Amino acid sequence: MFDNRIRLISFISALLLLSIGAESLTAQDDPLLGWTDVAELTLVLMSGNAKANSLGVKNTAERRWENALFQLAAGAVRAESGVTVRTATGTPDDFIVIRSTPTEKTAENYFLRARYDREVTESNYLLAGAGWDRNTFAGIRNRYATVAGAGRAWVEAEARHFKTDLGFTYTFQDDVVENPAGEDSFIGLRATLDLLWTLTSTTEFRSLLVVDENLTETDDIRADWTNAIVVAISDNLALKASLQIFYDRLPALVRVPLGNESVLVPLEKSDRTLTLALVIDF
Protein backbone atom coordinates (compact mmCIF):
# COMPACT_ATOMS: atom_id res chain seq x y z
CA MET A 1 0.00 0.00 0.00
CA PHE A 2 2.61 2.50 1.08
CA ASP A 3 4.91 1.56 -1.80
CA ASN A 4 2.44 3.47 -3.97
CA ARG A 5 3.21 6.72 -2.14
CA ILE A 6 3.78 8.75 -5.30
CA ARG A 7 0.39 7.72 -6.65
CA LEU A 8 -1.32 8.70 -3.40
CA ILE A 9 0.28 12.13 -3.26
CA SER A 10 -0.38 12.64 -6.96
CA PHE A 11 -4.04 11.72 -6.46
CA ILE A 12 -4.52 14.23 -3.67
CA SER A 13 -2.62 16.83 -5.67
CA ALA A 14 -4.99 16.24 -8.58
CA LEU A 15 -7.96 16.80 -6.28
CA LEU A 16 -6.50 20.16 -5.27
CA LEU A 17 -5.80 21.20 -8.85
CA LEU A 18 -9.25 20.16 -10.04
CA SER A 19 -10.82 22.05 -7.17
CA ILE A 20 -9.76 25.46 -8.52
CA GLY A 21 -12.88 27.16 -9.74
CA ALA A 22 -15.11 24.16 -8.94
CA GLU A 23 -18.23 24.41 -6.81
CA SER A 24 -18.60 22.66 -3.43
CA LEU A 25 -20.10 19.20 -3.37
CA THR A 26 -22.83 20.37 -1.02
CA ALA A 27 -24.36 23.61 0.14
CA GLN A 28 -22.45 25.18 3.02
CA ASP A 29 -23.94 25.87 6.42
CA ASP A 30 -22.62 28.64 8.65
CA PRO A 31 -20.12 27.10 11.11
CA LEU A 32 -20.03 28.37 14.67
CA LEU A 33 -17.73 31.37 15.17
CA GLY A 34 -15.52 32.06 18.18
CA TRP A 35 -13.65 29.76 20.54
CA THR A 36 -14.40 26.08 21.11
CA ASP A 37 -12.47 23.52 23.15
CA VAL A 38 -12.59 19.72 23.22
CA ALA A 39 -10.78 17.66 25.87
CA GLU A 40 -10.26 13.88 25.84
CA LEU A 41 -9.34 11.68 28.81
CA THR A 42 -8.40 7.99 28.93
CA LEU A 43 -7.46 6.23 32.18
CA VAL A 44 -6.70 2.58 32.96
CA LEU A 45 -5.76 1.35 36.45
CA MET A 46 -5.12 -2.29 37.38
CA SER A 47 -3.76 -3.85 40.58
CA GLY A 48 -3.50 -7.27 42.22
CA ASN A 49 -1.36 -9.99 40.68
CA ALA A 50 -0.24 -7.45 38.12
CA LYS A 51 -0.12 -3.68 38.10
CA ALA A 52 -0.72 -1.37 35.19
CA ASN A 53 -1.72 2.22 34.71
CA SER A 54 -2.22 4.26 31.60
CA LEU A 55 -3.13 7.91 31.30
CA GLY A 56 -3.93 9.72 28.09
CA VAL A 57 -5.00 13.35 27.70
CA LYS A 58 -5.66 15.44 24.63
CA ASN A 59 -6.98 18.95 24.18
CA THR A 60 -7.90 20.79 20.99
CA ALA A 61 -8.76 24.50 21.07
CA GLU A 62 -10.12 26.27 17.99
CA ARG A 63 -10.76 29.91 17.16
CA ARG A 64 -12.94 30.41 14.10
CA TRP A 65 -13.51 33.64 12.19
CA GLU A 66 -15.64 34.13 9.09
CA ASN A 67 -12.65 33.48 6.82
CA ALA A 68 -10.00 31.90 9.06
CA LEU A 69 -9.43 29.07 11.54
CA PHE A 70 -6.75 28.63 14.20
CA GLN A 71 -6.18 25.27 15.93
CA LEU A 72 -3.97 24.42 18.89
CA ALA A 73 -3.74 20.76 19.94
CA ALA A 74 -1.71 19.06 22.66
CA GLY A 75 -1.67 15.52 23.97
CA ALA A 76 0.18 13.04 26.12
CA VAL A 77 0.09 9.27 26.67
CA ARG A 78 2.04 7.47 29.37
CA ALA A 79 1.77 3.84 30.48
CA GLU A 80 3.51 1.73 33.12
CA SER A 81 3.12 -1.95 33.97
CA GLY A 82 4.59 -4.62 36.21
CA VAL A 83 4.04 -8.15 37.55
CA THR A 84 3.88 -8.96 41.27
CA VAL A 85 7.00 -10.83 42.43
CA ARG A 86 6.83 -13.01 45.57
CA THR A 87 9.76 -14.12 47.72
CA ALA A 88 9.68 -16.17 50.91
CA THR A 89 11.99 -15.99 53.94
CA GLY A 90 12.24 -18.37 56.89
CA THR A 91 11.81 -22.15 56.94
CA PRO A 92 9.30 -24.41 55.18
CA ASP A 93 7.34 -24.63 58.45
CA ASP A 94 7.61 -20.97 59.42
CA PHE A 95 7.94 -18.41 56.66
CA ILE A 96 6.66 -15.08 55.47
CA VAL A 97 5.96 -14.00 51.92
CA ILE A 98 7.17 -10.63 50.68
CA ARG A 99 5.39 -9.15 47.69
CA SER A 100 6.66 -6.41 45.42
CA THR A 101 5.48 -5.07 42.09
CA PRO A 102 8.24 -3.23 40.27
CA THR A 103 6.92 -1.25 37.32
CA GLU A 104 8.52 0.07 34.19
CA LYS A 105 7.43 2.56 31.58
CA THR A 106 5.98 0.83 28.53
CA ALA A 107 4.68 3.77 26.46
CA GLU A 108 5.31 7.49 26.26
CA ASN A 109 4.09 9.90 23.60
CA TYR A 110 3.69 13.69 23.64
CA PHE A 111 2.76 16.23 20.97
CA LEU A 112 2.00 19.92 20.49
CA ARG A 113 0.68 21.32 17.19
CA ALA A 114 -0.62 24.65 15.90
CA ARG A 115 -2.21 25.44 12.55
CA TYR A 116 -3.74 28.48 10.85
CA ASP A 117 -6.02 28.33 7.78
CA ARG A 118 -6.98 31.42 5.78
CA GLU A 119 -9.62 31.39 3.06
CA VAL A 120 -8.68 32.88 -0.31
CA THR A 121 -11.97 31.93 -2.01
CA GLU A 122 -15.21 30.46 -0.68
CA SER A 123 -13.73 26.94 -0.59
CA ASN A 124 -9.95 27.27 -1.09
CA TYR A 125 -7.53 28.24 1.65
CA LEU A 126 -3.88 28.73 2.53
CA LEU A 127 -2.38 27.04 5.58
CA ALA A 128 0.63 27.29 7.85
CA GLY A 129 1.51 25.22 10.88
CA ALA A 130 4.18 23.94 13.23
CA GLY A 131 4.46 21.06 15.64
CA TRP A 132 6.58 19.07 18.05
CA ASP A 133 6.28 15.45 19.14
CA ARG A 134 8.15 12.87 21.19
CA ASN A 135 7.75 9.10 21.04
CA THR A 136 10.77 7.47 22.63
CA PHE A 137 9.46 3.93 22.13
CA ALA A 138 9.34 4.66 18.39
CA GLY A 139 12.89 5.99 18.62
CA ILE A 140 12.03 9.71 18.41
CA ARG A 141 13.35 11.96 21.16
CA ASN A 142 12.27 15.24 19.54
CA ARG A 143 10.79 16.02 16.16
CA TYR A 144 10.00 19.57 15.02
CA ALA A 145 8.12 20.26 11.80
CA THR A 146 6.70 23.26 9.97
CA VAL A 147 4.30 23.20 7.01
CA ALA A 148 2.95 25.74 4.51
CA GLY A 149 0.63 25.05 1.62
CA ALA A 150 -2.90 25.23 0.23
CA GLY A 151 -6.07 23.18 0.35
CA ARG A 152 -9.74 22.94 -0.43
CA ALA A 153 -12.79 22.52 1.77
CA TRP A 154 -15.04 20.38 -0.38
CA VAL A 155 -17.66 20.40 2.39
CA GLU A 156 -17.64 22.89 5.26
CA ALA A 157 -20.42 22.97 7.85
CA GLU A 158 -20.93 22.87 11.59
CA ALA A 159 -21.51 19.11 11.73
CA ARG A 160 -19.51 17.93 8.73
CA HIS A 161 -16.50 18.74 6.64
CA PHE A 162 -14.28 17.19 4.02
CA LYS A 163 -10.92 18.81 3.28
CA THR A 164 -7.77 17.97 1.35
CA ASP A 165 -4.57 19.95 1.37
CA LEU A 166 -0.97 19.79 0.23
CA GLY A 167 2.04 21.57 1.67
CA PHE A 168 5.81 21.72 1.84
CA THR A 169 7.37 20.80 5.18
CA TYR A 170 10.68 21.28 6.94
CA THR A 171 11.45 18.67 9.61
CA PHE A 172 14.20 18.38 12.19
CA GLN A 173 14.36 15.02 13.97
CA ASP A 174 16.45 14.04 16.99
CA ASP A 175 16.43 10.25 17.38
CA VAL A 176 17.05 8.32 20.59
CA VAL A 177 19.72 6.36 18.71
CA GLU A 178 21.46 8.39 16.03
CA ASN A 179 21.29 6.98 12.53
CA PRO A 180 24.81 7.38 11.07
CA ALA A 181 23.45 7.11 7.50
CA GLY A 182 20.46 9.43 7.91
CA GLU A 183 19.88 13.17 7.84
CA ASP A 184 18.42 14.88 10.89
CA SER A 185 16.68 17.62 8.87
CA PHE A 186 14.96 17.58 5.49
CA ILE A 187 12.37 19.22 3.24
CA GLY A 188 9.23 17.20 2.60
CA LEU A 189 5.83 17.17 0.94
CA ARG A 190 2.72 16.55 3.06
CA ALA A 191 -0.76 15.53 1.87
CA THR A 192 -3.73 15.55 4.24
CA LEU A 193 -7.29 14.25 4.04
CA ASP A 194 -9.63 15.39 6.82
CA LEU A 195 -13.20 14.06 7.10
CA LEU A 196 -15.94 14.67 9.68
CA TRP A 197 -19.40 13.29 8.96
CA THR A 198 -22.51 13.06 11.12
CA LEU A 199 -24.05 9.58 10.91
CA THR A 200 -27.00 10.10 13.28
CA SER A 201 -28.15 12.82 15.64
CA THR A 202 -25.75 11.46 18.31
CA THR A 203 -23.02 9.73 16.27
CA GLU A 204 -20.28 11.04 13.99
CA PHE A 205 -17.37 9.55 12.11
CA ARG A 206 -13.96 11.21 11.88
CA SER A 207 -11.01 10.27 9.69
CA LEU A 208 -7.65 12.03 9.36
CA LEU A 209 -4.91 10.79 7.02
CA VAL A 210 -1.55 12.55 6.86
CA VAL A 211 1.14 11.34 4.42
CA ASP A 212 4.58 12.97 4.64
CA GLU A 213 7.26 12.36 1.99
CA ASN A 214 10.94 13.16 2.54
CA LEU A 215 12.05 14.87 -0.66
CA THR A 216 15.72 14.44 0.24
CA GLU A 217 15.41 10.65 0.57
CA THR A 218 12.26 9.56 -1.24
CA ASP A 219 12.23 6.09 0.36
CA ASP A 220 11.48 7.84 3.66
CA ILE A 221 7.70 8.19 3.85
CA ARG A 222 5.45 8.36 6.91
CA ALA A 223 1.69 8.00 7.17
CA ASP A 224 -0.54 8.70 10.16
CA TRP A 225 -4.16 7.53 9.82
CA THR A 226 -6.74 7.91 12.59
CA ASN A 227 -10.38 6.79 12.36
CA ALA A 228 -12.85 7.42 15.16
CA ILE A 229 -16.49 7.00 16.10
CA VAL A 230 -17.86 9.57 18.56
CA VAL A 231 -21.18 8.92 20.36
CA ALA A 232 -22.74 11.76 22.35
CA ILE A 233 -24.15 10.89 25.78
CA SER A 234 -25.13 14.47 26.70
CA ASP A 235 -24.75 18.01 25.34
CA ASN A 236 -21.15 18.22 26.59
CA LEU A 237 -20.02 14.59 27.01
CA ALA A 238 -19.30 11.86 24.49
CA LEU A 239 -17.53 8.53 24.16
CA LYS A 240 -14.90 8.18 21.47
CA ALA A 241 -13.44 4.95 20.08
CA SER A 242 -10.48 5.47 17.75
CA LEU A 243 -7.85 3.47 15.93
CA GLN A 244 -4.59 5.15 14.96
CA ILE A 245 -2.17 3.51 12.54
CA PHE A 246 1.28 5.05 12.12
CA TYR A 247 3.59 3.82 9.38
CA ASP A 248 7.24 4.74 8.86
CA ARG A 249 8.95 3.11 5.90
CA LEU A 250 12.40 3.97 7.33
CA PRO A 251 11.87 3.69 11.10
CA ALA A 252 14.31 4.83 13.75
CA LEU A 253 17.05 2.49 14.99
CA VAL A 254 17.53 0.69 18.28
CA ARG A 255 20.78 -0.62 19.75
CA VAL A 256 20.72 -4.41 20.38
CA PRO A 257 23.41 -6.22 22.43
CA LEU A 258 25.53 -8.73 20.51
CA GLY A 259 27.98 -10.45 22.84
CA ASN A 260 30.28 -7.76 24.22
CA GLU A 261 29.24 -5.33 21.47
CA SER A 262 25.99 -4.02 20.02
CA VAL A 263 24.39 -3.62 16.62
CA LEU A 264 21.87 -1.15 15.19
CA VAL A 265 18.57 -2.60 13.92
CA PRO A 266 15.42 -0.80 12.72
CA LEU A 267 12.29 -0.68 14.84
CA GLU A 268 8.94 -1.94 13.54
CA LYS A 269 7.54 0.01 10.58
CA SER A 270 4.02 0.36 12.00
CA ASP A 271 2.39 1.14 15.33
CA ARG A 272 -1.32 0.73 16.12
CA THR A 273 -3.18 2.35 18.99
CA LEU A 274 -6.78 1.55 19.94
CA THR A 275 -8.30 4.07 22.36
CA LEU A 276 -11.60 4.56 24.19
CA ALA A 277 -11.85 8.09 25.59
CA LEU A 278 -14.29 10.36 27.41
CA VAL A 279 -14.72 13.57 25.42
CA ILE A 280 -15.66 16.87 27.09
CA ASP A 281 -16.90 19.60 24.76
CA PHE A 282 -16.75 23.20 26.02
C-alpha positions as CSV (number, residue, x, y, z in Angstrom):
1,M,0.0,0.0,0.0
2,F,2.6,2.5,1.1
3,D,4.9,1.6,-1.8
4,N,2.4,3.5,-4.0
5,R,3.2,6.7,-2.1
6,I,3.8,8.8,-5.3
7,R,0.4,7.7,-6.6
8,L,-1.3,8.7,-3.4
9,I,0.3,12.1,-3.3
10,S,-0.4,12.6,-7.0
11,F,-4.0,11.7,-6.5
12,I,-4.5,14.2,-3.7
13,S,-2.6,16.8,-5.7
14,A,-5.0,16.2,-8.6
15,L,-8.0,16.8,-6.3
16,L,-6.5,20.2,-5.3
17,L,-5.8,21.2,-8.9
18,L,-9.2,20.2,-10.0
19,S,-10.8,22.1,-7.2
20,I,-9.8,25.5,-8.5
21,G,-12.9,27.2,-9.7
22,A,-15.1,24.2,-8.9
23,E,-18.2,24.4,-6.8
24,S,-18.6,22.7,-3.4
25,L,-20.1,19.2,-3.4
26,T,-22.8,20.4,-1.0
27,A,-24.4,23.6,0.1
28,Q,-22.5,25.2,3.0
29,D,-23.9,25.9,6.4
30,D,-22.6,28.6,8.6
31,P,-20.1,27.1,11.1
32,L,-20.0,28.4,14.7
33,L,-17.7,31.4,15.2
34,G,-15.5,32.1,18.2
35,W,-13.7,29.8,20.5
36,T,-14.4,26.1,21.1
37,D,-12.5,23.5,23.2
38,V,-12.6,19.7,23.2
39,A,-10.8,17.7,25.9
40,E,-10.3,13.9,25.8
41,L,-9.3,11.7,28.8
42,T,-8.4,8.0,28.9
43,L,-7.5,6.2,32.2
44,V,-6.7,2.6,33.0
45,L,-5.8,1.3,36.5
46,M,-5.1,-2.3,37.4
47,S,-3.8,-3.9,40.6
48,G,-3.5,-7.3,42.2
49,N,-1.4,-10.0,40.7
50,A,-0.2,-7.4,38.1
51,K,-0.1,-3.7,38.1
52,A,-0.7,-1.4,35.2
53,N,-1.7,2.2,34.7
54,S,-2.2,4.3,31.6
55,L,-3.1,7.9,31.3
56,G,-3.9,9.7,28.1
57,V,-5.0,13.4,27.7
58,K,-5.7,15.4,24.6
59,N,-7.0,18.9,24.2
60,T,-7.9,20.8,21.0
61,A,-8.8,24.5,21.1
62,E,-10.1,26.3,18.0
63,R,-10.8,29.9,17.2
64,R,-12.9,30.4,14.1
65,W,-13.5,33.6,12.2
66,E,-15.6,34.1,9.1
67,N,-12.7,33.5,6.8
68,A,-10.0,31.9,9.1
69,L,-9.4,29.1,11.5
70,F,-6.8,28.6,14.2
71,Q,-6.2,25.3,15.9
72,L,-4.0,24.4,18.9
73,A,-3.7,20.8,19.9
74,A,-1.7,19.1,22.7
75,G,-1.7,15.5,24.0
76,A,0.2,13.0,26.1
77,V,0.1,9.3,26.7
78,R,2.0,7.5,29.4
79,A,1.8,3.8,30.5
80,E,3.5,1.7,33.1
81,S,3.1,-2.0,34.0
82,G,4.6,-4.6,36.2
83,V,4.0,-8.1,37.5
84,T,3.9,-9.0,41.3
85,V,7.0,-10.8,42.4
86,R,6.8,-13.0,45.6
87,T,9.8,-14.1,47.7
88,A,9.7,-16.2,50.9
89,T,12.0,-16.0,53.9
90,G,12.2,-18.4,56.9
91,T,11.8,-22.1,56.9
92,P,9.3,-24.4,55.2
93,D,7.3,-24.6,58.4
94,D,7.6,-21.0,59.4
95,F,7.9,-18.4,56.7
96,I,6.7,-15.1,55.5
97,V,6.0,-14.0,51.9
98,I,7.2,-10.6,50.7
99,R,5.4,-9.1,47.7
100,S,6.7,-6.4,45.4
101,T,5.5,-5.1,42.1
102,P,8.2,-3.2,40.3
103,T,6.9,-1.2,37.3
104,E,8.5,0.1,34.2
105,K,7.4,2.6,31.6
106,T,6.0,0.8,28.5
107,A,4.7,3.8,26.5
108,E,5.3,7.5,26.3
109,N,4.1,9.9,23.6
110,Y,3.7,13.7,23.6
111,F,2.8,16.2,21.0
112,L,2.0,19.9,20.5
113,R,0.7,21.3,17.2
114,A,-0.6,24.7,15.9
115,R,-2.2,25.4,12.5
116,Y,-3.7,28.5,10.8
117,D,-6.0,28.3,7.8
118,R,-7.0,31.4,5.8
119,E,-9.6,31.4,3.1
120,V,-8.7,32.9,-0.3
121,T,-12.0,31.9,-2.0
122,E,-15.2,30.5,-0.7
123,S,-13.7,26.9,-0.6
124,N,-10.0,27.3,-1.1
125,Y,-7.5,28.2,1.7
126,L,-3.9,28.7,2.5
127,L,-2.4,27.0,5.6
128,A,0.6,27.3,7.8
129,G,1.5,25.2,10.9
130,A,4.2,23.9,13.2
131,G,4.5,21.1,15.6
132,W,6.6,19.1,18.1
133,D,6.3,15.5,19.1
134,R,8.1,12.9,21.2
135,N,7.8,9.1,21.0
136,T,10.8,7.5,22.6
137,F,9.5,3.9,22.1
138,A,9.3,4.7,18.4
139,G,12.9,6.0,18.6
140,I,12.0,9.7,18.4
141,R,13.3,12.0,21.2
142,N,12.3,15.2,19.5
143,R,10.8,16.0,16.2
144,Y,10.0,19.6,15.0
145,A,8.1,20.3,11.8
146,T,6.7,23.3,10.0
147,V,4.3,23.2,7.0
148,A,3.0,25.7,4.5
149,G,0.6,25.0,1.6
150,A,-2.9,25.2,0.2
151,G,-6.1,23.2,0.4
152,R,-9.7,22.9,-0.4
153,A,-12.8,22.5,1.8
154,W,-15.0,20.4,-0.4
155,V,-17.7,20.4,2.4
156,E,-17.6,22.9,5.3
157,A,-20.4,23.0,7.9
158,E,-20.9,22.9,11.6
159,A,-21.5,19.1,11.7
160,R,-19.5,17.9,8.7
161,H,-16.5,18.7,6.6
162,F,-14.3,17.2,4.0
163,K,-10.9,18.8,3.3
164,T,-7.8,18.0,1.3
165,D,-4.6,20.0,1.4
166,L,-1.0,19.8,0.2
167,G,2.0,21.6,1.7
168,F,5.8,21.7,1.8
169,T,7.4,20.8,5.2
170,Y,10.7,21.3,6.9
171,T,11.5,18.7,9.6
172,F,14.2,18.4,12.2
173,Q,14.4,15.0,14.0
174,D,16.5,14.0,17.0
175,D,16.4,10.2,17.4
176,V,17.1,8.3,20.6
177,V,19.7,6.4,18.7
178,E,21.5,8.4,16.0
179,N,21.3,7.0,12.5
180,P,24.8,7.4,11.1
181,A,23.5,7.1,7.5
182,G,20.5,9.4,7.9
183,E,19.9,13.2,7.8
184,D,18.4,14.9,10.9
185,S,16.7,17.6,8.9
186,F,15.0,17.6,5.5
187,I,12.4,19.2,3.2
188,G,9.2,17.2,2.6
189,L,5.8,17.2,0.9
190,R,2.7,16.6,3.1
191,A,-0.8,15.5,1.9
192,T,-3.7,15.6,4.2
193,L,-7.3,14.2,4.0
194,D,-9.6,15.4,6.8
195,L,-13.2,14.1,7.1
196,L,-15.9,14.7,9.7
197,W,-19.4,13.3,9.0
198,T,-22.5,13.1,11.1
199,L,-24.0,9.6,10.9
200,T,-27.0,10.1,13.3
201,S,-28.1,12.8,15.6
202,T,-25.8,11.5,18.3
203,T,-23.0,9.7,16.3
204,E,-20.3,11.0,14.0
205,F,-17.4,9.5,12.1
206,R,-14.0,11.2,11.9
207,S,-11.0,10.3,9.7
208,L,-7.6,12.0,9.4
209,L,-4.9,10.8,7.0
210,V,-1.6,12.5,6.9
211,V,1.1,11.3,4.4
212,D,4.6,13.0,4.6
213,E,7.3,12.4,2.0
214,N,10.9,13.2,2.5
215,L,12.1,14.9,-0.7
216,T,15.7,14.4,0.2
217,E,15.4,10.7,0.6
218,T,12.3,9.6,-1.2
219,D,12.2,6.1,0.4
220,D,11.5,7.8,3.7
221,I,7.7,8.2,3.8
222,R,5.4,8.4,6.9
223,A,1.7,8.0,7.2
224,D,-0.5,8.7,10.2
225,W,-4.2,7.5,9.8
226,T,-6.7,7.9,12.6
227,N,-10.4,6.8,12.4
228,A,-12.9,7.4,15.2
229,I,-16.5,7.0,16.1
230,V,-17.9,9.6,18.6
231,V,-21.2,8.9,20.4
232,A,-22.7,11.8,22.4
233,I,-24.1,10.9,25.8
234,S,-25.1,14.5,26.7
235,D,-24.8,18.0,25.3
236,N,-21.2,18.2,26.6
237,L,-20.0,14.6,27.0
238,A,-19.3,11.9,24.5
239,L,-17.5,8.5,24.2
240,K,-14.9,8.2,21.5
241,A,-13.4,5.0,20.1
242,S,-10.5,5.5,17.8
243,L,-7.8,3.5,15.9
244,Q,-4.6,5.2,15.0
245,I,-2.2,3.5,12.5
246,F,1.3,5.1,12.1
247,Y,3.6,3.8,9.4
248,D,7.2,4.7,8.9
249,R,9.0,3.1,5.9
250,L,12.4,4.0,7.3
251,P,11.9,3.7,11.1
252,A,14.3,4.8,13.8
253,L,17.0,2.5,15.0
254,V,17.5,0.7,18.3
255,R,20.8,-0.6,19.8
256,V,20.7,-4.4,20.4
257,P,23.4,-6.2,22.4
258,L,25.5,-8.7,20.5
259,G,28.0,-10.4,22.8
260,N,30.3,-7.8,24.2
261,E,29.2,-5.3,21.5
262,S,26.0,-4.0,20.0
263,V,24.4,-3.6,16.6
264,L,21.9,-1.2,15.2
265,V,18.6,-2.6,13.9
266,P,15.4,-0.8,12.7
267,L,12.3,-0.7,14.8
268,E,8.9,-1.9,13.5
269,K,7.5,0.0,10.6
270,S,4.0,0.4,12.0
271,D,2.4,1.1,15.3
272,R,-1.3,0.7,16.1
273,T,-3.2,2.4,19.0
274,L,-6.8,1.5,19.9
275,T,-8.3,4.1,22.4
276,L,-11.6,4.6,24.2
277,A,-11.9,8.1,25.6
278,L,-14.3,10.4,27.4
279,V,-14.7,13.6,25.4
280,I,-15.7,16.9,27.1
281,D,-16.9,19.6,24.8
282,F,-16.7,23.2,26.0
